Amino acid sequence: MAKQTKRSRRRYFSRPRRRSNGFRLSLPVAAILGFLPLGQSIYTGFNSGGITQASRVGLRSLTGYDTASNTWNWVYMKTGAIPIAIGLLIHKVVGGTLGVNRMIARTGIPFIRI
């Protein structure tokens, strides 16, 4: 008769999981860079006409609707919604799907993600 070996209890209970050591916050660079043209256009609008012009430029850049002339044009969004969408798309496709963020995390670079 074959000798029966004793099994450890570790097999039946949850095993410890490896945790990442270090700072958990990471900055998605591509997504943040998408907001820079919007910030620049709002800042320029604030310098030229105060808070009302800054809010008008911000609304026009994000939605494409100009409140001064009551018109909509997609070209208005070239400094707002379009760069934000491109930045989020790059973050999703390049960072997530292609696995670049995973490779960056494995190398130990602390704060930056694509």
Buried (B, 14 or more C-beta within 10 A) or exposed (E): EEEEEEEEEEEEEEEEEEEEEEEEEBEBBBBEBBEEBBEEBBEBBBEEEEEEBBBBBBBBBBBBBBEEEEEEEEEBBBBBBBBBEBBBEBBBEBBEEEEBBEEBBEEEEEEEBB
